[in-house]
Structures are given as C-alpha cells and as structure tokens.
Amino acid sequence: MSGIAIERASALKEKPASGSLGFGKYFSDHMFLLDYSTDKGWYDPRIVPFQNLSLSPAAMVFHYAQEVFEGLKAYRKADGSVQLFRPEANIKRMNDSCERLCIPKIDPELFLDALKTLVRTEISWVPGEPDTSLYLRPFVIATEPHVGVHASSSYIFAIIASPVGAYYAEGLNPVKIFVEAKDVRAVKGGTGQAKTGGNYAATLRAGLEAEQRGFSQVLWLDGINRKYIEEVGSMNVFFKFGDEIATPRLQGSILPGITRDSCLRILRDWGLNVTEREIDVAELANCTEAWGSGTAAVISPIGKIVYGETRYNINGGKIGELTQKLYDYLTGIQWGRIEDPYGWTCSVNS
C-alpha cells in the first residue's frame, strides 16, 4: 500500500436503515483528499473525516466550471467480502475527462489505491442487502482564487462514499421517458464525452419539465439534426429492433459509459447482432425492447417513450426478456453471484 495517511473520525455516524437508503442521501464517516499545485504536482494523499471543504469565493471552479467526476460502486458478496467493478475503466475515463478540461491527470496506481483504501476504511458502510452497494464519487475541482479564464494552477481531488439502494424509485420496473425537442445536451467538439458537471447542468431544465409531467428521465437528441438519439439523462441507451440490438455510436457528444461497454461485450459474446450507429427517433415505432445503462441504475428498462404527441409503448410497458437476462447476468457479476469471465471485478483486499 502506498503512503496514504489515515485520520480516523473521533465520532462515527449512525448508519441508515437499508430500506431507506435511496440514492446519494447519506455519506460515510471518511473521505479521501489529494492536493495539486504547479510546483508540487499531486501531493499529500490522505483519508480524513468527512467534512466541508474550505474554498475562496474566487475559486475558479465556481466561475468557470473546471471540474470532473466519476461514479463507481463497491459490492458486498454473499461471503461478506467486498469488490469493485471495473475501477480501471473509471480511472481511465476520469483521466480522459481531465485532459479535456485541462486538469492534470492522476496517477492510476494512486487512484486505485485511494479507492481501495477508502473502501477498506469504510468497510462497515458497504451494505449487504440485495441490490444495495456503496457508491463512490471521485471528483476534481479547480481551486485557484482567480477571476480570469484560464486553467487553474491548483486543484483538489476527493473521493466520497455513499451507501445506496435503487437509483429510480421504480427499481427494475420500466420507466417512462420524455424526448426533449428544444434543449440540447451536447454537440461534437464540446464536452459531451467528458464526465463534467456542465453537461448535467445543461439537462436540468428539461429534466424538471419531464419530472413535472410524470416522467423519470429525458431522452436527448443530437444537437445538429435534432432527430438522432444520443443518451437518456444519466445513462446510455439500447434498443432492440427485430434481431438487432442498437445503441448510439460514440461521436464525441455521448459519454462512453462503462456499463454500456460491459453490455456490448456481453451481448456480443452471446452471439447477438449488436450495432453502434445513428438511430433516428422515428425508428422507435419498431422497437420491441429498450433500456438505459449506467453505474447508478445498472440496467433500467424503458416502458414508454413520448415524443411530442407520439407515444411509443415498448413491450407492453413490461421489462423485456433480453433486458431481464442482461440485468441478471451483469449484476450477478457485480455482486459476485456468478463467475466473472472477464476479469472485471477487483477485490478491495488485493
């Protein structure tokens, strides 16, 4: 283990009941911190009690949105041990996001050690009930106190942890989604392929409208032609047309999801006809199954899609056979219920 200093909290929090976890409401006793300056590079890796950060009002993150983040989970297996799922992929994606936002990259070995050390420190916070996990949120923010548009000279890298249940209140029941026709989430050449807060801020207005109308998420169209499907809110998206399973091609405006990549690998290994291509929203009339994929929800079946006055009812509003099979297989690997043939899981004790 590398030289990560650990300062234990003097008083520990009372843990929430597993049935009331929700998503992102509770936080564990400790957090990981790492600082950056141009003269020192990344320095002082440490685990400290969960606490507020002290920043200047002129910190550049507040004014120019120079920040990136990630999301992954720690899963408790039936034997009580704990494992991560594809952490190396999250580390690579975060460093790719750093590059796009002009943030210094973080050493992958230190990043992985930080994740494992934090989870080991908070091992009692990893819930063991079905469909629960410990969500990990690494993020970097620009801290230089300067009002002027340029890359910051100082940063904080932090990891916080939150015990979670289902991302959607519906659980694995199919959700209703609303196709956004006015706002645009991202365009090629922008930051759509990076996991940065500005992308999500751009979705809030449409998301609020969707929620007020009784929908769970927004389906985004491309910003140029306004007819090709891109992604669903916080998830990538898949559609089944006959014997084809299609997902939007990565073209610089869509987040390269790790769960998306896992789904593609599994579906292809099952011998299915899987394509990555432009998908015209009009094709939804021929869709027999649809689901979103992402770290938070893993697999979220879609039962209804509304586009203006057109309503597409998918598989009678019920979860599809393939969607259920994929969910069972992928979560089986994540929670250690079935063998991991891909080497995707990573013990926090190794």
N, C-alpha and C positions, 0 to 999 in steps of 0.2 A: 504494500500500500504506500502511496506517496505521502508527502508531508502535509496532510490536511489537518489543521488544528481543530479540536473539538471543544467548544464551550457548552457545557450542559445547562439547561434551564433549571433555575432554582425551584420552580414550581411547575408541575405538569397540569395540562388541561384535562377536564373530564371529557371522555370520548363520547361522541353522539351515538345514539341507537342506530343500528344498521338499517332499520326500516325507515329512518328519517334522513338519510344521507343526502338524497338529491344529487346535484352536481355543482361543485365549486362553492359550497356554502361554508364548509369547515376547513380549518387548516391545522397542520400538526404542530408539534412543540418547537421544531427547529427548522432552519433554512441554511442553504449553502450560499456563500458570498465569495466573489473574486473581483479584484480591482484591476484597472488598467490605466497606465499613463504612458505618454510617448517616450519618456526616459527609462521606465522600468519594464514596459511590456505588461503582460498579465502577471499579477503577483498577489501574495497573501491569501492562499486558498484556506477557507475556514468554514466550519459549521458553528452557528451561533443560535441562541434562542430566537424564535420567530418574533420579528419586531418591525416597526416602521423604519423606512429609510429617510435619512435627512438630506434634502437637496436644496440647492439655491433656487429661488424663483426664476432665475435666469438660466437654469439648466437647460441645455439645448433640446433635450427630449420633449420638453413642454412646448417648444416653439416650432420645431422642425421635424418632429415625429421620427427621429432617428432611433429606431428600436426594432428588435426582432424577438420572436419567441418560438417555443416548441411545445409539444404535448405528447406524453407517453405514459404508460401505466406499469405499476408493479402488481403482480398477480400472486395470490396465495394458493398453492396447490393443496390437494387433499391431504398430503402427508405433512402439511404445515410449513414447508419450505416456500421461498418466495423467488420469483423470477421476473425479469424484464422481457419485453418483446421487441426485437429488432432495434435496440438502442443505437447501434452504429449507424443505422439509416437516419434516425433523428439527428444524430450528431452531424452527419454529413449535410443534411438538409439545412440545419441551422447555420453551419458554416457557409453554405451556398447563399443563404439569406444575408448573412453578414457581408459577404462580398458585394452583393447588390446594393446594400445600404452603407457601404464604405465603413464597416465596422471591422476591427482586427479579428481574425479568426482565432478560435480557441483550440488548443492542443487536444486532439481527440482522446488521447490516453488520459489526460487530466479530466476531461469532460466525463468520460465513462467512470473513472474512479470517483468523481464527485457524485454522480448518480448513485452508484453502489454504496458509497459511504453514507450518504444521506438516508437511503432506504434502510441500511443496517441500523443506523441511529434511531430511525423511526419505525422499526420492525413491528412494534405493537400497534401501529396505526394502519397496518395493512389488513383490511377486513377479510374475513374468511367465508362470509355468507355467499350464496350463489349470486353471480352477476355483479359482485362488488369488487372494487380494486382501489389501489392508491394512485391517484392521478398526480403526475409530476409535471411541473410547469417551469422549464428553464427559460430565462429571458435576459436580454442585454438592453441597457438603456444608456443614452449619451448624457453625461453629467457635467461637461464643461460649462461654467457660468458665463455665457457669451450670447449676445443677441446679434447675430450675423450669420448668413447662410454659408456654412462650410462644414466639413466633417469634424466631429468633436475630437478633442485631444485626450479625453478621459471617459471611462465607462465603468459601469457595474454589471457584472454577470451574477445572476442569482438563480437559485432553484428553490421553489416552494412545493409543498406536498399537501394533497387534499384527498381524504377518503371519499369515494363516490359510489353512487348506485347508477341507475339508468339515466342517460342524458336526456331522453324525452320521457315525459310523463306516460306516454302511450306504451313505453317499453318496446317490445317486439311487435306490437300491433301496427298495422300500416298507417302511415301519416298522410295528411293532406298537404299539398304544396301548391304554391301560387307562382305563376310565371310572371316575372317583372318585365314590363314593356317600356318603362320610362327611364329608370335609372340604369347606370352601367357600373359594374363592379370593378372591371379592369380591362385594359387593352394590351395588345402586344407591344413590347418595348417599355411597358410600365413596370409595376412591381407585383403583378398578379401571381407570378411564380414564386415569390418570396413570402415567408410567413411573417408579415409585419402588420402592426395594428391599423395602419391607414387603410389597408384593404377592407378590414372589417368595419371601420368607421363608415366607409362608403356604402355599406349594406344596411345600416341601421334604419334609415327612413323606410325602405321597402320592407324590412323585417317587421317594423312596428305596424305598418299597414296590413301586412299579412296576418300578424297576430290579432289585430283588431277585427279582422274578418274571419277568424277561426281557423287559420292555417298554422302549421308547425314550422314551415320553412319557405324560403324563396328559391325558385329555380331561375338561374341567371342565364341570359342570352349573350352572345358575343356583342362587343361594342361597335362593330362596323356594320355588319349586315343585319343585325338585330333579329336573327332567326335561327342561329346555330346554338345549341345547348352547350353550356360550359360547366357549371357545377351547381350544387344545391347548398346554399348558405355555407355551413361549416363542413361540408362533405363533398367528395367526388360522387359521380352518379353513373349507374349502369342501367341498360335497358335490354330486354330480351325481345327480339323480333324473329318469330319463327325459330329456326335453329341457330340464329346469330345472337351472340351477346356483345353489345356495342357499348363503348364508353368514349366520351370526347377525347380527341387527341391532344396531347400536351403541345401547346404552341406558344408558350410564353405568358399566357394570361390566366392559366389554371395552375393551382397548387399541385405539385407532384406528390400526391398522397401516398403514404407508406402502406396504409390499409388497401388503397387502390392497387398498388404494385403487388401486394400479397394476394389479392383477389385474382388479378390477371395470371399470376404464376399458378395458383391452384386450379383455376378454370381451364387453363391450357394443359395442365398435367392431367386433367380429367378427360382430355381429348375433345373438348368443345370448340366450336367455331367462335373465336374471340377476335374482335376488331377494335382498333383505336382509330376513330375517324370523325369527320364533321357529321353531326346529327341534326337534321332540320327538325324544328319543333313540330312541324306538320306530321312527321313520322310517328308521333305518339299515338295516332289513330290505330296503328298496327302493333302497338306494344302489348305484350302479354304478361311481363313481369318487369318491375323496376325497383331499384334500391339505391340508397346512399351508402357510402363507405367512408369511415373516418375513425380516428383514435377514440373519440369520445363515445360515439354510439356503436362503433364497430360496423354492424350492418343494420340499416334502418329501412324496412320495406316501405314502399310507396303505394298507397291505395287509390289516390285520386290526385289528378293534376288539373288545375284550372288556368286557362289562358284566355283572358277576355270573357267572352260569352261561351267559349267552348270548354266542355268538361270531359276529361278523359278518365274513365273508371278502369283501373288496372286490376285485372284478375278478380273482378267482382268485389274489390275492396279487401281481399284477403291476401295473406302472405303466400307467395308462390313456392312451389316445391323446390326449385333450384335455390331461391333466396334462403329458405329454411336450411337446406343442406349446406350451403356455403357458410351461413352463420354458425351452425353446429360444428362444422369442421374447423373454422378459423378460431372460434372461441375455445374449442376443445384443445387446440394447440396452446393458446394463450394461458389457459388455466391449468394446463398440464394434464387434462383428462385423457388425451390421446397422444400418441407418439408424434414428435416433431421431426418430420423427414427432411426439413430444410435447414436445420441448424439456426433457426430464428430466435430461440429462447436463450436467455442468459441468466444464470444463477447469480444472485447478489453476493453469494459467498465465495465465488470463484474469481 
